[in-house]
Each structure stands twice: as structure tokens, then as C-alpha cells.
């Protein structure tokens, strides 16, 4: 699953939290983020992903 980061975040939550799909069975990536250019998104993507993982692991 790959697409806009905010949308992908919600789909990830649905699959991981609601349906219990193990992370090693998924390929999930926000390729872009609304309101960010390519360089801005790439420079913040690692932190975004870490925050999403922490939020959804609670």
C-alpha cells in the first residue's frame, strides 16, 4: 500500500489495529504528503513513520 501519507496512515491503522495484520505481512509507505514538496517530505518522513508506529502500537 503506497500513497498520500495521511491516507496511508489511516489504512495502516485499519489493517494493523482493527484487523491485526502483522507488520511483516504489509508493505506500507507514504510516498508523498499533502502540503509538502518532495525534499520537505523526504526530510521528515523518517520521523513521521516513527510517530505513526508509536501511536498505533499503544
ABEGO torsion letter per residue (X at the ends): XBEBAAAAAAAAAAAAAAAGBBAAABBBBBABBBGBBAAAAAAAAAAAAAAAAAAAAX
